[in-house]
């Protein structure tokens, strides 16, 4: 294409409808293409009019089993690569090593690795290497932070209207005659650049699972260790405790995710893999969307699986189960089976090998953070 044509409104509108993954490749054609695609007005339009962002890959970060020190190694693995590719310098443009917290529509939320002389929360985009920092005070042993970004709300590339940043605190309050356990919430005010405490609390005796949260339609859902989900509607400052659709009796492996704008719960039992969608959070009503027997899953993926049902059953109650769902987004499940991690398409029931866990280090085995990521040209507000 002649670069002089790229300045026309037609070219501008046509190219802005291409997915970000394709535009990233087109930037390498020439300096003219690179400058055009990097134009802030073009990137802002592209995030609004392009097709819905599909998952591009996963960020993986392990943790030490008996230490509160953060693991600095952060890896990104694309899901559609012909062979295993592990990128460990994707966020090196930030001023320090970070712990990833989540991703939303192409923007990543992360924080300083602890210990740090000046702990900070970062919002960034690895595609255009833009980033901003947020004050992080009242640092606790376990800090629960969640971020959401809705590009449809932003009127300009510098707007933070579509940003939501929340902190959740576990409170144990001793009062005469009894103990109270509940969660409190803090919301970040982007205009005043301060945290403010919500009046809402959620009574619960369970503990939150580290980095096991998902934002869906502006509502935060956080998995607990008691087969419940803490829900917090940021806009209305309303919280609820949602019961999970786990089978009666027997232990299951669970992860939360999102598909088609709905909260999903992936459950691995001793006989099947199930995907549930939340229909009504006030009544904890779930709809079963997929039920895949483990022996059928093995039959379709014989190159990866063997004696799956027996091995899953024999590992019940162990610290490291044989099969564990790690993250779920738009029908794609990140799934660890033994010492390998796969992508699993819920619709086709086909698996694809992502990597061997020892490629990332032994600290990845127990309780890793796994964050689905979608390539986007979304600008980070200054």
C-alpha positions as CSV (number, residue, x, y, z in Angstrom):
1,X,0.0,0.0,0.0
2,X,1.2,3.5,-0.9
3,X,2.0,5.3,2.4
4,X,0.4,8.5,1.0
5,X,-3.0,6.7,0.9
6,X,-2.7,5.9,4.6
7,X,-3.4,9.4,5.5
8,X,-6.9,9.3,4.0
9,X,-9.9,8.8,6.2
10,X,-10.8,5.6,4.4
11,X,-7.4,4.0,5.1
12,X,-7.6,5.2,8.7
13,X,-11.0,3.7,9.3
14,X,-10.2,0.4,7.5
15,X,-6.9,-0.3,9.2
16,X,-8.3,0.6,12.6
17,X,-10.7,-2.3,12.4
18,X,-7.9,-4.9,12.2
19,X,-7.0,-6.8,15.3
20,X,-4.0,-5.6,17.3
21,X,-2.1,-8.8,16.8
22,X,-2.1,-8.2,13.0
23,X,-1.2,-4.5,13.4
24,X,1.8,-5.4,15.6
25,X,3.1,-7.4,12.6
26,X,2.3,-4.7,10.1
27,X,4.4,-2.2,12.2
28,X,7.5,-4.1,11.1
29,X,6.8,-3.5,7.3
30,X,8.4,-0.1,7.3
31,X,9.0,3.1,9.3
32,X,6.0,4.6,7.6
33,X,3.7,1.8,8.8
34,X,5.2,2.0,12.3
35,X,4.6,5.7,12.6
36,X,1.1,5.5,11.3
37,X,0.1,2.6,13.6
38,X,1.8,4.3,16.6
39,X,-0.2,7.5,16.1
40,X,-2.2,8.0,19.4
41,X,-5.4,9.0,17.6
42,X,-5.2,5.8,15.5
43,X,-4.6,3.6,18.5
44,X,-7.4,5.2,20.4
45,X,-9.8,4.6,17.5
46,X,-8.6,1.0,17.0
47,X,-9.4,0.1,20.6
48,X,-13.0,1.3,20.1
49,X,-13.9,0.0,16.6
50,X,-11.9,-3.2,16.2
51,X,-13.3,-6.7,16.7
52,X,-13.6,-7.9,20.4
53,X,-10.1,-8.7,21.7
54,X,-9.4,-12.4,21.8
55,X,-6.9,-14.0,24.1
56,X,-3.3,-13.9,22.8
57,X,-1.5,-15.8,25.6
58,X,-0.8,-16.1,29.3
59,X,1.5,-14.5,31.8
60,X,2.9,-17.0,34.4
61,X,4.6,-16.2,37.7
62,X,5.4,-18.6,40.5
63,X,5.7,-18.1,44.2
64,X,7.8,-19.6,47.0
65,X,6.0,-22.1,49.2
66,X,7.5,-21.0,52.5
67,X,8.4,-17.4,51.9
68,X,6.7,-14.0,51.5
69,X,9.4,-12.8,49.1
70,X,8.1,-12.4,45.6
71,X,9.4,-14.5,42.7
72,X,10.8,-11.9,40.2
73,X,10.7,-14.2,37.1
74,X,7.7,-13.4,35.0
75,X,7.0,-15.3,31.8
76,X,4.7,-14.7,28.8
77,X,3.7,-17.7,26.6
78,X,1.6,-17.1,23.4
79,X,-1.1,-19.8,22.8
80,X,-1.0,-20.0,19.0
81,X,2.8,-20.5,18.6
82,X,3.9,-23.5,16.5
83,X,6.4,-24.4,19.2
84,X,7.0,-23.4,22.8
85,X,8.1,-19.8,23.2
86,X,8.8,-18.3,26.5
87,X,9.3,-14.5,26.8
88,X,10.7,-13.2,30.1
89,X,11.5,-9.6,29.3
90,X,8.0,-8.4,28.2
91,X,7.7,-5.9,31.1
92,X,11.4,-4.9,31.3
93,X,10.4,-1.3,30.2
94,X,9.1,-0.8,33.8
95,X,11.6,0.8,36.3
96,X,11.7,-2.4,38.5
97,X,10.8,-6.0,38.7
98,X,7.1,-6.6,39.3
99,X,4.5,-9.1,40.4
100,X,1.6,-9.3,38.0
101,X,-1.9,-8.9,39.4
102,X,-4.2,-9.0,36.4
103,X,-4.9,-7.9,32.9
104,X,-8.0,-6.2,31.3
105,X,-8.5,-5.5,27.6
106,X,-4.8,-5.2,26.9
107,X,-3.7,-3.3,30.0
108,X,-1.7,-5.0,32.7
109,X,-1.9,-4.2,36.5
110,X,1.2,-5.2,38.5
111,X,3.1,-4.1,41.6
112,X,6.6,-3.8,42.9
113,X,8.2,-7.1,44.0
114,X,8.5,-7.2,47.7
115,X,10.8,-6.2,49.3
116,X,11.1,-2.9,47.5
117,X,12.4,0.6,48.7
118,X,9.4,2.4,47.1
119,X,6.5,0.0,46.6
120,X,4.3,1.0,43.6
121,X,1.3,-0.2,41.6
122,X,1.7,0.0,37.8
123,X,-0.8,0.1,35.0
124,X,1.0,-0.6,31.7
125,X,0.7,-1.8,28.1
126,X,3.7,-3.9,26.8
127,X,2.7,-3.3,23.2
128,X,3.3,0.5,23.2
129,X,5.4,0.4,26.5
130,X,3.3,3.1,28.1
131,X,2.9,3.0,31.9
132,X,1.6,4.9,34.9
133,X,2.1,4.4,38.6
134,X,-0.3,4.5,41.5
135,X,0.5,5.2,45.2
136,X,0.6,2.0,47.2
137,X,0.5,2.5,50.9
138,X,-0.7,0.4,53.8
139,X,1.2,-2.6,52.5
140,X,0.1,-5.8,54.1
141,X,1.5,-9.3,54.1
142,X,-1.2,-10.3,51.7
143,X,-2.5,-7.4,49.6
144,X,-5.5,-8.1,47.4
145,X,-5.6,-5.7,44.4
146,X,-7.8,-5.9,41.3
147,X,-7.9,-3.8,38.1
148,X,-10.4,-3.4,35.3
149,X,-10.3,-1.4,32.1
150,X,-13.3,-0.7,29.9
151,X,-12.2,1.1,26.6
152,X,-15.8,1.9,25.6
153,X,-15.9,4.4,28.6
154,X,-12.9,6.4,27.6
155,X,-13.5,9.5,25.5
156,X,-9.8,10.1,24.9
157,X,-6.5,8.3,25.2
158,X,-5.6,10.2,28.4
159,X,-8.9,9.5,30.2
160,X,-9.1,7.2,33.2
161,X,-12.9,7.0,33.2
162,X,-12.8,3.3,32.2
163,X,-10.3,2.4,34.9
164,X,-11.3,0.6,38.2
165,X,-8.8,-0.2,40.8
166,X,-9.9,-1.9,44.1
167,X,-8.1,-3.2,47.2
168,X,-9.7,-5.9,49.4
169,X,-8.8,-6.2,53.1
170,X,-9.4,-9.2,55.4
171,X,-10.6,-7.9,58.8
172,X,-10.6,-9.8,62.0
173,X,-12.4,-7.7,64.6
174,X,-12.6,-8.7,68.3
175,X,-15.6,-7.3,70.1
176,X,-16.9,-8.3,73.6
177,X,-18.4,-11.8,73.4
178,X,-17.5,-12.6,69.8
179,X,-15.1,-12.3,66.9
180,X,-16.2,-10.9,63.5
181,X,-14.6,-11.7,60.2
182,X,-15.4,-9.6,57.1
183,X,-13.9,-8.0,54.0
184,X,-13.6,-4.3,53.5
185,X,-13.0,-2.5,50.3
186,X,-11.0,0.5,49.1
187,X,-11.5,2.2,45.7
188,X,-8.9,4.4,43.9
189,X,-10.1,7.9,43.0
190,X,-8.4,8.6,39.7
191,X,-9.2,12.3,39.8
192,X,-7.9,13.0,43.3
193,X,-5.3,10.3,43.2
194,X,-6.2,8.9,46.5
195,X,-7.7,5.7,48.0
196,X,-11.1,6.0,49.7
197,X,-12.7,3.4,51.9
198,X,-16.1,2.1,50.9
199,X,-18.8,1.8,53.6
200,X,-19.6,-1.6,52.3
201,X,-18.4,-4.8,54.1
202,X,-18.9,-8.5,53.3
203,X,-19.1,-10.9,56.2
204,X,-17.2,-14.1,55.6
205,X,-14.9,-16.4,57.6
206,X,-13.1,-17.7,54.5
207,X,-9.8,-16.3,53.2
208,X,-9.2,-14.9,49.7
209,X,-7.1,-16.9,47.3
210,X,-4.1,-14.9,46.1
211,X,-4.6,-13.5,42.6
212,X,-7.7,-15.7,42.0
213,X,-10.0,-12.8,40.9
214,X,-11.8,-11.6,37.8
215,X,-13.6,-8.5,36.7
216,X,-16.8,-9.1,34.7
217,X,-19.0,-6.2,33.5
218,X,-17.5,-3.9,36.1
219,X,-18.1,-6.3,39.0
220,X,-15.2,-7.9,40.9
221,X,-15.4,-11.6,41.8
222,X,-12.7,-13.1,44.1
223,X,-12.4,-16.8,44.9
224,X,-12.0,-17.8,48.6
225,X,-10.7,-21.0,50.1
226,X,-14.1,-22.0,51.3
227,X,-15.9,-22.6,47.9
228,X,-17.4,-19.2,47.9
229,X,-16.9,-16.1,45.8
230,X,-16.8,-12.5,47.2
231,X,-18.6,-10.2,44.8
232,X,-18.1,-6.4,44.8
233,X,-20.0,-4.1,42.5
234,X,-17.6,-1.1,42.3
235,X,-20.1,1.4,40.8
236,X,-22.8,0.8,43.4
237,X,-20.5,-0.3,46.3
238,X,-22.5,-3.5,46.9
239,X,-21.0,-6.8,48.0
240,X,-22.4,-10.3,48.2
241,X,-21.1,-13.8,49.0
242,X,-21.8,-16.1,46.1
243,X,-21.9,-19.9,46.6
244,X,-20.0,-22.0,44.1
245,X,-21.6,-24.8,42.1
246,X,-19.3,-27.5,43.4
247,X,-20.5,-31.2,43.6
248,X,-21.6,-32.4,47.0
249,X,-18.9,-34.4,48.7
250,X,-15.4,-34.8,47.3
251,X,-12.7,-32.2,46.7
252,X,-12.5,-30.3,43.4
253,X,-10.1,-28.0,41.6
254,X,-11.6,-24.6,40.8
255,X,-10.7,-21.5,38.9
256,X,-12.7,-18.4,37.9
257,X,-12.9,-16.8,34.4
258,X,-15.0,-14.9,31.9
259,X,-16.7,-15.9,28.7
260,X,-19.1,-13.8,26.7
261,X,-19.4,-11.2,29.4
262,X,-20.4,-13.8,32.1
263,X,-18.6,-15.0,35.2
264,X,-17.5,-18.6,34.7
265,X,-16.4,-21.3,37.2
266,X,-14.3,-24.1,35.9
267,X,-14.5,-27.2,38.1
268,X,-12.4,-30.4,37.8
269,X,-13.9,-33.3,39.7
270,X,-12.8,-36.9,39.9
271,X,-14.8,-37.7,36.8
272,X,-15.3,-34.6,34.7
273,X,-14.4,-31.0,33.8
274,X,-17.3,-28.6,34.1
275,X,-17.8,-25.0,33.1
276,X,-20.6,-23.1,34.9
277,X,-21.8,-19.6,34.2
278,X,-23.3,-17.3,36.9
279,X,-26.9,-16.4,36.0
280,X,-28.0,-14.7,39.2
281,X,-25.5,-13.6,41.9
282,X,-28.3,-12.7,44.4
283,X,-29.4,-16.3,44.5
284,X,-26.1,-18.0,43.6
285,X,-27.8,-19.5,40.5
286,X,-25.4,-21.1,38.0
287,X,-26.0,-22.7,34.6
288,X,-24.0,-25.7,33.4
289,X,-22.5,-24.8,30.0
290,X,-20.0,-27.7,29.5
291,X,-19.6,-31.1,31.0
292,X,-16.7,-33.1,29.7
293,X,-16.0,-36.6,31.0
294,X,-12.2,-37.1,31.8
295,X,-12.2,-40.3,29.7
296,X,-13.7,-38.4,26.7
297,X,-11.1,-35.7,27.2
298,X,-8.3,-38.4,27.2
299,X,-9.8,-40.1,24.1
300,X,-9.6,-36.8,22.1
301,X,-6.1,-35.9,23.3
302,X,-4.2,-39.3,23.5
303,X,-0.9,-37.7,22.6
304,X,-1.0,-35.8,26.0
305,X,-3.2,-37.8,28.4
306,X,-3.0,-41.3,29.8
307,X,-5.0,-42.9,32.6
308,X,-6.4,-39.5,33.4
309,X,-9.4,-40.5,35.5
310,X,-7.4,-42.8,37.7
311,X,-4.6,-40.3,38.2
312,X,-6.9,-37.4,39.0
313,X,-8.8,-39.6,41.6
314,X,-5.6,-40.8,43.2
315,X,-4.3,-37.3,43.7
316,X,-7.3,-35.9,45.6
317,X,-6.2,-34.1,48.8
318,X,-2.6,-33.8,47.7
319,X,-0.8,-30.3,47.7
320,X,-0.2,-30.7,44.0
321,X,-3.1,-32.4,42.3
322,X,-2.6,-34.3,39.0
323,X,-4.8,-31.8,37.0
324,X,-5.5,-28.2,37.9
325,X,-7.3,-25.5,36.0
326,X,-5.2,-22.3,36.1
327,X,-7.1,-19.6,34.1
328,X,-10.1,-19.3,31.8
329,X,-11.0,-16.7,29.2
330,X,-13.4,-16.8,26.3
331,X,-13.5,-20.6,26.0
332,X,-9.8,-21.1,26.4
333,X,-8.6,-22.8,29.5
334,X,-5.0,-22.9,30.8
335,X,-4.7,-26.3,32.4
336,X,-1.8,-28.0,34.3
337,X,-1.6,-31.8,33.9
338,X,1.2,-33.3,35.9
339,X,4.3,-31.3,35.0
340,X,3.0,-29.8,31.8
341,X,0.7,-26.8,31.1
342,X,-1.7,-26.9,28.1
343,X,-4.3,-24.7,26.5
344,X,-7.6,-26.4,26.2
345,X,-10.4,-25.3,23.9
346,X,-13.7,-26.0,25.7
347,X,-15.6,-26.0,22.4
348,X,-13.4,-28.3,20.3
349,X,-12.1,-30.2,23.4
350,X,-8.6,-30.1,21.8
351,X,-5.4,-29.5,23.8
352,X,-2.2,-27.8,22.8
353,X,1.1,-27.9,24.8
354,X,2.3,-24.6,26.2
355,X,5.4,-25.6,28.2
356,X,6.9,-27.9,30.8
357,X,6.6,-26.4,34.3
358,X,10.3,-26.9,34.9
359,X,11.1,-24.6,32.0
360,X,9.9,-21.8,34.4
361,X,11.5,-23.1,37.6
362,X,10.4,-25.2,40.6
363,X,8.6,-22.3,42.3
364,X,5.9,-22.5,39.6
365,X,4.6,-25.9,40.9
366,X,2.4,-24.7,43.8
367,X,-0.1,-21.9,43.5
368,X,1.2,-20.0,40.5
369,X,-0.4,-16.7,39.2
370,X,-1.7,-17.2,35.7
371,X,-3.1,-14.2,33.8
372,X,-4.8,-14.4,30.4
373,X,-3.6,-11.6,28.2
374,X,-4.9,-10.0,25.0
375,X,-2.8,-7.8,22.7
376,X,-4.1,-4.3,22.4
377,X,-3.1,-0.8,21.4
378,X,-4.9,0.8,24.4
379,X,-3.1,3.9,25.6
380,X,-2.3,4.3,29.2
381,X,-3.6,7.5,30.8
382,X,-0.8,9.9,31.9
